[in-house]
Amino acid sequence: MRDKVKLIEEALISLIKEPLIEKVLPNYDPGKYTICILGHSRTISKRKISKSQYIFWLAEENKYNLSLAINNNFDYDKNNTPSWGRFDGGYEKLFAEDKNKLWGFNQNKNKMSITNAMGVEIYNGTLKDFVAKAHGTKDSVWTAGEIYQEIAPEYFGKGYWILHVQEKNGFCFQATIDTVDKKFDPRKLTYNFLDMNGLPLVNILYYDGIKLDRDKIENLYEQDSVNLGLHCSVHYNEANET
């Protein structure tokens, strides 16, 4: 009996001393792989406004109507809005330029699936977990993600600003990777993200250093998404121009 106990103890000790080999995601056969992202996304729009507009919409009695005004659901005349407080057009005109808009999805919570050309799903989880499983804990997960821009009024540059944040839930992004004659390597999937007050929002995906373009799925995002709400606010930044 003692010999048996001793053998068990020795076996346990050897397991403790033996280094564990961490399993990471393997490389997959060459071909096409489709990445689909579902869940929460945010469209963040900002632009400069006049000092008078800032003063008017900062006032307690006006700030709750700001989002209505930006989305053309506010009657300036009926609410006796002075000309210096009005906006010339709604959201589409105010934020017409792409440089005024940013978009991203939550890397920690959004569901991500990857399927091959045969429709076989090789991964289903979050982008955060995918990176951890691809690189392993011994390799820094930060090798896959790089900050693109910090989203906070203090980083906007000097002046008066309006910030518009629209949140949606549903279809976010879909792209297809064709590795041709090379294997699909999970470690080559990288991304840029926006830092919105500590919330990482992925806005660009890459494979092997090449930006992934959205698959052309007509109106899918608009059809299969639900508005969760929006937030609109005005800000003043004393910082030097950036």
N, C-alpha and C positions, 0 to 999 in steps of 0.2 A: 504493500500500500504506500509505504514511504517512497519507494522508487518511482511509483506512478505519479505521486504528488510532485516529486523532484523534477520529473520529465516535463510536467505541465508548467512548472515554474520556469524552467529553462526555455521552454517554447515561448512563453509570454515575454521573457526578457529579450529573446532574440527578435521578437516582433517589434518591441519598443526600440531596440537599437537599430534595426534595419530601416533605412530611409524609405519613406513612402514615395512611390513614383506617381506624380500627379498626372491625371488624364486630362488632355485638352482635346478640343475638336480636331478631327483629322482633316486632311485635304480630301476633296471630292473629285469625282471623275470630270473630265473636261465637258463643257457644254454651256447651256443657258440656265441661269438661276434668277428667279424673280423674288424681289424683296417687297413685302407689303407691310405698311405701317398703319395701325388703327388706334384710335384713342383721341386724347386731347391735343389740340393745337392752338396756337395763338398767332394772330396777325397784329403786329405792332407798327403803328404809324405815328410819325412825328413831323412837325414842321414849325418854322418860326411864325410868330404872330406879332401884331403891334402891341405897344405898351397899353394903349387904351382898351384893346380887346382883352388883354390879360387882367387889367384892373376890373373890368366889367364882369367877367366870368369867374373871377376869384371871389367876388362878393357872395356871402352866404345865401342871399335870396335868389342868386342866379346860377350858381355852380351845379345845382341838381338838374337844370335844364340844358346843360352844355351838350350832353350826348344826343338829346333830342334835336338841338340846333344843327349839330354836325350831320345827323342822319335825315335831315329835311322833314322833321316831324315837329317843328316849332314855328309858330306864327309870330314873326317879329313885330308886325303892326299891332296885332291884338294884345301883345304883351308890352307894348310901348318901349321897344328896344331902341336906344339911340343909334344913329347911323354909325358912330364910331365903335359900337360894340358888335355890329353885325359881321357875319362872314359872307364873302362873295361866293356863294355856292355851297354845296354840301360835301360829303366825304369824297366822292369821286373826283371832284374838282380840286379840293384842298390837298388831297394826297395822290394826285394824278401821276407824279413822277415816281418811278420804281425806287429811287434813292431814299424816298421818304417812308418806304415800307420794308418791314422785316417779318419773317415767318419762321416758326419753329415748333417742334413737338417735344414732349417730355421724354427724355431718354430713360428715366427711371421707372415709368409706369406704363407707357404705351406698348401695346402688343405688336411684336414683330415676327413675321413668318418668312421663311425662305423655302422655296420649292424648286425642284429641278424641272427639266423640260418634260419629264414623264408625269409631272404633277405630284411627285413624292415629296412630302415635307421633310426637310432635313433639320429644320430648327423652328421652334415656337417658344417665344418668351419675350423678354425685354431686350433692348439694345445693350443696356448696362450688363445684364447677365450674359449676353452673347459675347461681349468683349472679355469678361472675366473667364468664360469657358474657353475662349479662343486663345487667350494669352496665358492663362493660369495665374495663380496668386504670386508666383515668383517673378513674374514679369509685370512691370507697371502697366496698369490699365490706361494710364494717361498717355501711353504711346499711341493710342487709337484716337484720342480726342484732343482737339486744340481749340482754345477760345477764339471766337471770331470777333465778338464785340460785346461790351458791357452796356446793358440797357438800364440807365438810370439818369434822371435829369442832370445830375452833376457832370455827366460825361457828354452832354449835348453841345457844349460850347456856350459862349456868352450870349445872353439875350433872353427873349420871351418865347416860350414854347407851348405847343399844345400836344398832348400825348393821348393817343386813341388805341385801346387794346380790345380786340375782339376775340373771344374764346369760343371754340367749336369742339364738338365731339363726333367722331365717326371716321370715315376714310381720310387718311392724311397724305399718304405718299406711296407710289409704286414705281419701281424701276427694274429693268432687266439687265443682267450682266451676262455677256457672252465671253467665256474664257477661251473660245476657239479650241486650240489643241493643248492648252495648259490646264492643269487642275485648278479647281476653285479652292483658294486658300483663305479661310476665315480671318486670318491675321492681316490680310490686305484690305479688309473693310474698315475704313476710317471715317472720321467726321469732324465737322466744325460745329461749335455750339455758341449760342448767345447766353450770356449770364444776366438774367433778369432778377436782380436782388437776391442772388443765391440760387435761383431756379435755373437749371441747365436746360436750354431749349435747342435741340439739334436742328440746324437749318440747312446744312449741306452734307451729303454723303459722298464718299469717294471709294473707288475700288482700284487698287494698285496705282494710286495717285491721280486717277482720272475722275472728274466730277460725274456723278450719276444724274442723268436727265430723267425727268418724269416720263413714264410711259404715256402715250397719247390715248387716254381713255376719256372720251368726250363727256364733259359735265358730271363725271362720276363724283368728284369731290362735292359739288354743289347739291347733287341729288341725295347723297348718302351721308349727310352731316346735319347736326342739330346745333343751333345757336345756344350757347350756355349763358351768354350775357356779354356785356361790354362795359368798359370803364373809360371815362374821358376826363381829363384834368389839364389845368394850365400850370406852368412853372416858370420861375425866373432863376437864371443862373448867372452868378457874378464872375464865374471863371473866365479866363482869357479864351479867346477864340482858339478852337482846335482844328 
